[in-house]
Each structure stands twice: as C-alpha cells, then as structure tokens.
Amino acid sequence: MKNITSFLRDTEAAIRYGVSRPTIWRWTKNGKFPKPVKLGGGSTRWRCSDLEAWEQLQIQNIASSNTNS
C-alpha cells in the first residue's frame, strides 16, 4: 500500500487554526510554523503530518508551561 501524503493550502491552514492567511505566512516567516513545500506550478502547501507534529509540540509547550506556573 502506498503512503499518500496530504497537503493543505494556506487558506485551509488558516481555517484549521482560526487565523488569517497573512498570519500563517507571518508565523512561517518568523519560524513559528512548519515550512511549506513547493509542489511546482506555483503551488505551495503544508504537509498535514508536519502540521500535526507542530500541533503536538504546541500542546506539550502549553502543558509544560502550566506545570511550571
């Protein structure tokens, strides 16, 4: 069975996190969000697996800051 990678556009990532498209790009530029991949033809996308890993890191950071308070 082939491993199929899912990708999100910037608009889809913005909806997923409840922010604007410029916020997604600002986070990316500032290194606070996973780097997108260029798929060709001017398409830039984020791997869902990268976003899920980033989400887990955010959850861990919140949990760790709550235990340090």
C-alpha positions in Angstrom: 0.0 0.0 0.0 1.3 3.4 -0.9 1.9 6.1 1.7 -0.1 9.1 0.5 0.8 12.5 1.9 -1.9 15.0 2.4 -1.3 18.7 2.0 -3.1 21.9 3.0 -3.2 25.3 1.2 -2.6 28.5 3.2 -6.4 29.1 3.3 -7.0 25.7 4.7 -4.3 26.0 7.3 -5.8 29.4 8.3 -9.2 27.9 8.7 -7.8 25.0 10.7 -6.2 27.4 13.2 -8.8 30.1 13.2 -6.4 32.8 11.9 -5.9 34.8 8.7 -3.8 33.8 5.7 -1.3 36.6 6.5 -0.9 35.2 10.0 0.0 31.8 8.6 2.7 33.4 6.4 3.9 35.6 9.2 4.3 32.6 11.5 6.1 30.8 8.7 8.5 33.7 8.1 9.2 34.0 11.9 9.9 30.3 12.2 6.9 29.7 14.4 5.1 27.4 11.9 6.3 24.5 9.8 7.9 25.3 6.5 5.8 24.7 3.4 6.8 22.7 0.4 6.8 23.8 -3.2 4.9 21.4 -5.3 5.5 23.1 -8.7 3.4 25.3 -10.8 3.5 27.9 -8.2 1.8 25.7 -5.6 3.0 26.0 -2.0 1.4 23.6 0.6 2.0 22.4 4.1 2.2 18.6 4.8 -0.6 17.6 7.2 1.9 15.4 9.0 4.1 18.5 9.7 1.1 20.4 11.0 0.1 17.6 13.2 3.6 17.3 14.7 3.6 21.1 15.2 0.2 20.8 17.0 1.6 18.2 19.4 4.5 20.4 20.1 2.2 23.3 20.9 0.2 21.1 23.3 3.4 19.9 25.0 4.6 23.5 25.4 1.2 24.5 26.9 1.3 21.6 29.3 4.8 22.3 30.3 4.1 26.0 31.0 1.1 25.0 33.1 3.1 22.7 35.3 5.8 25.4 35.7 3.3 28.0 36.9 
